[in-house]
Amino acid sequence: MIEVRPLTYFISAYEEGSITAAASRCFIAQPSVTHAIKTLEISLGVKLFERSKRGIKPTADGHKLYKLASDLLLQNQQLEAAFIPSNVHELNLYVQPDINIERYANILELIKNTPINVNLFIVDVIEQAQIALIDEQLLPPQFKFKGLNQEGYKLIVHKDHPLAKNKTVGLNELQGLAFIERPYCTNRKAFERLISDENISITYQGKAIHDFQLQGLVKLGFGVAVIPESYIQKECDLKYIPIVLNNPIMRSIVLAYRKLPKSVVAVIEGTSLI
């Protein structure tokens, strides 16, 4: 008889397309997923995945098992629910580190106040999530999503900086400036390419680990920085200056979701979120 747990690990690997991502999603070590898949292959006498440097790809038998296993696990959940009813739905939420979650508080309230009782639990990686606030560029293909908004970036400087009186700033005015780096920024390479193409030389005075720290470092005079518009504060010691570009660098923030109760999906899809 095939146990439920190996099937759960197999389904995670199938949906994520990666053993590593499946292990993260299941909160277990990678060898446990690999062992579960090998055990299933031996028990069934088939090969479930083709393995390569790009990840794993299901075989025909892998596709067949996925449908059967998904149906089996759904029936198992329905059976448990029939005898062990619960009014609470635990849903995992992932928030990209450089997204200002306060801007989307109303969205999370809508989700928590659906007709069913939803409890949101914060997770560290998107593979473990059923709901995510994330840059569309980083969205895994397993998720559906609803667009929230697009935001650009501004230069942030101390109020006493020579550029603080500018209404806008061009790339050429960044020449020789000391920057605080945002290593977690999805558009960092795009910004650095623009700088390089214009033969502009800048230096990095250090790295921030999040955008509130970034603003604190600028406030203390360590350098200037580029920051998403959603982090702009009413701060008298800081100035936020639009950057003039022929093709502005933007990012698209989305609400991503998968495997949610129908009532939660209805709220997400049927509500004007922003």
MARSE-431419 format. One record per atom (N, C-alpha, C): x, z, y; residue in one letter. Coordinates in steps of 0.05 Angstrom, whole numbers, plus 5000, padded with zeros to 4 digits. Layout:
N
XZYA;...
END
This chain:
274
501750004976M;500050005000M;501850005025M;501049835044I;502649815069I;501650035089I;503550185100E;502850395119E;502250275147E;500850435162V;499950335189V;502350325208V;504150525207R;506350545227R;508050295227R;509050195204P;510649945205P;509149715217P;506549705212L;504949485224L;504849515255L;504749765264T;504749815293T;507349715306T;509549765292Y;512149675302Y;512349375301Y;511349255280F;511348965277F;509748835299F;507448945305I;505748825327I;507148845354I;508449065359S;509949095384S;512148895386S;513648845364A;515848655364A;514648375368A;512448315355Y;511148055358Y;510348005387Y;509048195399E;508048165426E;510248165447E;512348315443E;514548325462E;516548105459E;516747995435G;518747785430G;521547895429G;521848155424S;524448285425S;524348555410S;526348595393I;526548855379I;527049075398I;528849025418T;529549235437T;527049315454T;525549115463A;523149175479A;521049315462A;520749235437A;518849365419A;519549665415A;522149715412A;523049995409A;522450165433A;522850045457S;522250185482S;519250235484S;517650035478R;514750065479R;513750285460R;515050315437C;514050505417C;515450775420C;517250805440F;518651055444F;520351135420F;521650945407I;523350995384I;525950845386I;527750895368A;530350765368A;530050485356A;531750295365Q;531550025356Q;531849995325Q;533650145312P;533850115282P;531250175268P;529550345279S;526950405266S;525150165265S;525150005287V;523549765287V;524649555268V;527249525268T;528549335250T;528049415221T;528249675215H;527649765187H;524749715179H;522949765198A;520049725192A;519549435185A;520649255201I;520248965197I;521448875170I;523848965164K;525148895138K;523549005115K;522449245118T;520749365097T;518249195092T;517049105114L;514648935111L;515448665097L;517648555105E;518548295094E;519048325064E;520248545056I;520848595027I;518148635012I;516448795024S;513848865010S;512148615007S;512148445027L;510348205026L;511747965015L;514447975013G;515947745002G;515947505020G;515947555046V;515947335066V;517947405088V;518547205104K;520147245128K;518247235152K;518347445168L;516447475190L;517547365217L;520147375221F;521347285246F;523847115241F;524146925259E;526746785261E;528346925283E;530746995278R;532347145297R;534446965310R;534847005336S;536946855351S;537847025374S;539746925389K;540847065412K;538647105434K;536646925434R;534546945454R;532347145447R;532447255422G;530447445413G;529447375386G;526847425382I;525647365356I;523247185360I;522747015340K;520546825341K;518946845315K;516346895316P;514846925292P;514746675275P;514946705249T;514546485230T;511546445226T;510846255209A;508046215203A;506846465190A;508346585172D;507446835160D;507347065180D;509047055200G;508947265221G;506447235237G;505646995244H;503146945258H;500747045241H;500846985216K;498647055198K;498347365196K;500647495193L;500647785191L;499647915217L;500447805239Y;499647915265Y;496647925268Y;495247715261K;492347715264K;491147925245K;492047925220L;490948115201L;491548405209L;494048455217A;494848725225A;493348815250A;492948635269S;491448705294S;488648785287S;487348635269D;484648695261D;484548965247D;486549015230L;486549265215L;486949505233L;488749485252L;489249715270L;486849755289L;485449545297L;483049575313L;480949725297L;480549645272Q;478549785255Q;479350075251Q;481950125248N;482850405245N;482250565270N;482650445294Q;481950585319Q;478950635321Q;477450445313Q;474450475314Q;473550685295Q;474850705272L;474150905252L;474651185263L;477051215275E;477751475286E;475851555309E;475151355326A;473451405349A;470651495340A;469751385317A;467051455307A;466851745298A;469151855289F;469052135278F;470452335296F;472252225313I;473752405332I;473352285360I;470952315371P;470452195397P;472152325419P;473052165438S;474552275460S;473552145486S;473352305506N;472452195532N;474752115550N;477152155540V;479552095557V;481051855545V;481651665563H;483251435555H;485951455569H;488051495552E;490751525563E;491951245567E;492651175591L;493750915598L;496450955611L;498450795602N;501150815613N;501450635637N;502550745659L;502950605684L;505850575690L;506750335696Y;509550285705Y;509450195734Y;511150315750V;511450225778V;514250145783V;514649895791Q;517349795797Q;518649985818Q;521150065813P;522450275831P;522350215860P;522549965868D;522749905897D;520049815909D;517849885895I;515149835906I;514050095917I;513050085941N;511950325954N;509150385943N;509050565924I;506450615910I;504350725928I;505150855950E;503150965968E;501250755980E;502350515982R;500750295994R;498450215975R;498750275949Y;496750195929Y;495250425917Y;495150645932A;493750885922A;490750835917A;489550665934N;486650605930N;486150465904N;488050295896I;487750145871I;487750335847I;489650515847L;489850705825L;487450885824L;486350955847E;483851115848E;481550965836E;481350705841L;479250535829L;479450545799L;481950515789I;482350515760I;481550785748I;482450995761K;481851265750K;478951335751K;477451205769N;474651275773N;472751075760N;473750935740T;471950755725T;469950925709T;467850795697P;465850955683P;466951125660P;469251045649I;470551205629I;472651385642I;473351595628N;475351795639N;478151695634N;479551605654V;482251495651V;484351695661V;486351735644N;488651895652N;491151715652N;492351685676L;494651515679L;497251675674L;498951565656F;501451695650F;503751515658F;505651615674I;507851445685I;509951405664I;510751155660V;512951085641V;515250955656V;517550955643D;520050865656D;520450565655D;519350435635V;519750145631V;517150005626V;516949755634I;514449605632I;513549565603I;515449555584E;514749505557E;512849725546E;512949955558Q;511250175549Q;508650185563Q;508150005582A;505850025600A;503549845591A;501149935599Q;498749765598Q;497949675626Q;498849815646I;498349745674I;501049765689I;501449575708A;504049575722A;503649475751A;505049595769L;505349485796L;508149375797L;508349105800I;510948975796I;511148715812I;513548635818D;514148375829D;513448165809D;512047955817E;511247745798E;513647615784E;515947605798Q;518247495786Q;519247635761Q;518547895759L;519448065737L;517348105715L;515047975718L;512848025700L;513247895673L;513148055651P;513247945624P;510847775618P;511147575601P;508847385595P;506547515581P;506947745569Q;504747875554Q;502547985572Q;503047995598F;501148115616F;499447915631F;496947985635K;495247845655K;495847985682K;495047865704F;495547995729F;493547905750F;493348075771K;491848005795K;493648045819K;493847845836G;495547865859G;494548065879G;496348225890L;495648425910L;496348325938L;498948265942N;499748165969N;502548055967N;503247915988Q;506047815991Q;507247966014Q;509748036011E;511148166034E;513948056037E;514748056062G;517447966069G;519348196073G;521548146086Y;523548346091Y;524348356120Y;525248586129K;526248616156K;528948756156K;530448706177L;532948846181L;532349116193L;533549316182I;533249586192I;535849686203I;535749786228V;538149876242V;537550146256V;539650286263H;539250536278H;538450456307H;537050636320K;535950576347K;538250516367K;540650616362D;542850576380D;544550336373D;543850196352H;545349956343H;545049736364H;547149566368P;546949356388P;544649156383P;543649136358L;541448946353L;538749076357L;538649336362A;536149486363A;534149376384A;535249256405K;533449156426K;532348876420K;533448746399N;532548476392N;529648476381N;528148276389K;525448236377K;525648106350K;527647926347T;528247796321T;531247786318T;532147716294V;534947686289V;535347446271V;537447286277G;538147056261G;540447126242G;540846946222L;542947006203L;545747026216L;546246866236N;548846866249N;549447136263N;547347286270E;547747546282E;548447766263E;548447696237L;549247896216L;552247886211L;553547696223Q;556447666219Q;557947926224Q;559548016205G;561248246208G;559848516205G;557248526200L;555848776199L;556348926173L;556249186173A;556549356150A;553749416139A;553249346114F;550649376101F;550549596081F;548249716077I;547649886054I;546349706034I;547449696010E;546449505989E;543949615975E;542149435969R;539749495952R;540149355925R;541649475906P;542249335881P;539749285864P;537649425869Y;535149405853Y;533249185864Y;534049045885C;532348845898C;532248595882C;529848495877T;529448245862T;530447995877T;530448015904N;531247785920N;534047825932N;535548005922R;538248055932R;540047805930R;539947675907K;541647435903K;540847215922K;538247185927A;537246975946A;538347025974A;538347275982F;539347356008F;542347306010F;543847375989E;546747335989E;547447045988E;545846875975R;546346585976R;546046476004R;543946566018L;543646476046L;546046556063L;546946796060I;549246896075I;551746726068I;552046666043S;554346506034S;554246226044S;551846106043D;551545826052D;552145796082D;551646006097E;552145996126E;554946096133E;556546146112N;559346246116N;559346506133N;557446676128I;557346926143I;558647146126I;560247306138S;561647516124S;560447786131S;559647936110I;558648206114I;560148386095I;559948646099T;561248836081T;559049036072T;559549166049Y;557749366039Y;559049646041Y;557749826053Q;558750096057Q;557950286034Q;556150186017G;555250345994G;552650245984G;551550385963K;549050295951K;546950525953K;544550445957A;542250635957A;540950625929A;539750845921I;538350845896I;535350805899I;534350835923H;531550775929H;531250735960H;528950635968D;528750555996D;528350776016D;527451006007F;527351236025F;530251336031F;531951336010Q;534651406015Q;536051196032Q;535350946028L;536550726044L;536050776074L;533550846081Q;532950896109Q;534451146119Q;534751346103G;536251576111G;539251516117G;540351336100L;543151256105L;543451096130L;541550926136V;541650776161V;541250966185V;539551156182K;539051346203K;541551516209K;543151556188L;545651716192L;547951536202L;547451276205G;549451106217G;551450986197G;550750986171F;552550866152F;552550566152F;550550436163G;550450146164G;547550056169G;547149796165V;544449676168V;543549596140V;541049506138A;540049426112A;537649236115A;536949106093V;534548936092V;532549086074V;530149106083I;528149276069I;525449136068I;523849176047P;521149056046P;519349166068P;517549006077E;515749086099E;514049326092E;513349366067S;511649596060S;512949866063S;515549876068Y;516950126072Y;517350196101Y;516450026119I;516750076147I;515250336155I;516650516169Q;515450766177Q;515350786208Q;513750966217K;513751026246K;515951226251K;518351126253E;520751286255E;522251216281E;522351406299C;523451356325C;526451296325C;527851386304D;530751346303D;531551076290D;529550936279L;530150686266L;528550456279L;529750216277K;528449976287K;528349766264K;526049636262Y;525549436241Y;525249166254Y;527048976248I;527148726263I;526648496244I;524748316250P;524248086234P;526647906233P;527147786209I;529447606205I;528347316206I;529447156224V;528546886227V;529946706206V;528346586188L;529446416167L;527746166166L;528945936160N;527445686156N;525445716133N;526345846112N;524645896088N;524746206083N;522846346094P;522846636092P;522946726062P;524446936057I;524547056031I;522247246028I;520547196007M;518147356003M;518147455974M;516547665969R;516047745942R;513047785938R;512047725914S;509147755908S;508747995891S;507248185900I;506648435885I;504048385870I;504048455844V;501648405828V;500948665813V;498448685806L;497448895787L;497348755760L;499148835742A;499248715715A;497748895695A;496648775674Y;495148945655Y;494948805628Y;494648965607R;494248855580R;492949075563R;491448995543K;490249175524K;488849415537K;487049345556L;485549555570L;482649565560L;481349795563P;478449805558P;477049605577P;474849495567K;473449285582K;472549375610K;471749635612S;470749735638S;473049745658S;475449795649V;477749795668V;478449515676V;478449325657V;478949045663V;476948945684V;474449025680A;472248935698A;472849035727A;473749275730V;474449385756V;476749225769V;478749175753I;481149035763I;480348745771I;478948605754E;478348325759E;476148285780E;474448485783G;472048445800G;472248575827G;474448695834T;474748835859T;476748705877T;476148695903S;478048595923S;479948825928S;482348795917L;484249025917L;485549065943L;486148855958I;487548895984I;485948756005I;
END
